[in-house]
Amino acid sequence: MNLRKLTGVAVAAVLALPMFASGANAYELVIPTLDYRTGPYAPNGIPVANGFTDYLNMLNERDGGINGVKIKHVDCETGYTPKKVLSATKRSRTRRPQARSRSNPCPRASLIN
């Protein structure tokens, strides 16, 4: 009798596995960055911003994101001006996520549909 219950539980777990695995891919990790592609420091900011964008794109294509969650990169152009940095920071912090994950690798980043 116990073997029959154990087998039933194992079969139910195996059948429910794809349902939980597909739910993890319904989200994407949003990472805002403060870039300065214009202004006095643009010659230094452009290669750094391009390299970071290329790295995140490589993670999406090669690994499927981070732990199966795709990464969405949001550029916030600041021009290396304090006023623009402050407004971009406020915009990125007021974005309301629709879901959160306890295993979120980046605590300031949000998960959205």
C-alpha positions in Angstrom: 0.0 0.0 0.0 2.8 2.5 0.8 4.6 1.7 -2.4 1.5 2.5 -4.4 1.1 5.9 -2.6 4.8 6.6 -3.2 4.5 5.8 -6.9 1.4 8.0 -7.2 3.2 10.9 -5.6 6.3 10.4 -7.8 4.1 10.4 -11.0 2.3 13.5 -9.9 5.6 15.3 -9.2 7.0 14.4 -12.6 3.8 15.5 -14.4 3.7 18.8 -12.5 7.4 19.6 -13.2 6.9 21.2 -16.7 4.2 23.5 -15.2 6.7 25.0 -12.7 9.6 25.0 -15.2 7.7 27.1 -17.7 6.6 29.6 -15.1 10.2 30.7 -14.5 10.5 31.8 -18.2 7.5 34.1 -18.1 9.6 36.8 -16.5 12.5 38.9 -17.5 15.1 40.6 -15.4 15.2 44.4 -16.0 18.6 46.0 -15.4 18.7 49.8 -15.8 22.2 51.4 -16.4 23.3 55.0 -16.2 25.2 55.5 -19.5 26.9 58.6 -20.7 27.2 58.4 -24.5 27.0 62.2 -24.9 28.7 65.0 -23.0 32.3 65.6 -22.0 33.0 62.0 -21.0 31.4 60.3 -24.0 34.7 59.0 -25.4 35.1 56.9 -22.2 31.4 56.1 -21.7 30.5 54.8 -25.1 32.9 51.7 -25.1 31.9 50.8 -21.5 28.1 51.1 -22.3 28.6 49.1 -25.5 30.6 46.4 -23.8 28.0 46.0 -21.0 25.2 45.8 -23.5 27.1 43.2 -25.6 27.8 41.2 -22.4 24.1 41.0 -21.4 23.1 40.1 -25.0 25.7 37.3 -24.9 24.3 36.0 -21.6 20.8 35.9 -23.2 21.9 34.2 -26.4 24.5 31.8 -24.9 23.0 30.9 -21.5 19.4 31.9 -21.9 19.8 34.6 -19.3 20.5 34.2 -15.6 19.1 30.9 -14.3 16.8 30.7 -17.3 15.4 34.3 -16.8 16.0 36.6 -19.8 17.7 39.9 -19.2 16.2 43.2 -20.5 18.8 46.0 -20.5 17.4 49.5 -20.2 19.7 52.4 -21.2 19.4 55.6 -19.2 21.3 58.3 -21.0 22.7 60.8 -18.5 25.3 62.8 -20.4 27.3 62.7 -17.2 25.1 65.4 -15.7 23.9 65.2 -12.1 20.4 66.3 -12.8 19.9 63.7 -15.5 21.5 61.0 -13.2 19.0 61.9 -10.4 15.9 61.8 -12.7 17.0 58.5 -14.3 17.6 57.0 -10.9 14.2 58.1 -9.7 12.5 56.7 -12.8 14.2 53.3 -12.4 13.3 53.1 -8.7 9.6 54.0 -9.2 9.1 51.2 -11.8 6.7 48.8 -10.1 7.5 45.1 -10.6 4.7 42.7 -11.2 6.5 39.8 -9.5 9.5 39.3 -7.3 11.8 36.3 -6.8 13.6 35.3 -3.7 16.5 34.1 -5.8 16.8 37.4 -7.6 20.6 37.8 -8.3 20.3 41.6 -8.5 18.3 43.1 -5.6 17.7 46.5 -7.3 16.5 44.9 -10.5 12.9 44.0 -11.0 11.1 41.1 -12.6 8.2 42.0 -14.9 6.1 40.1 -17.4 
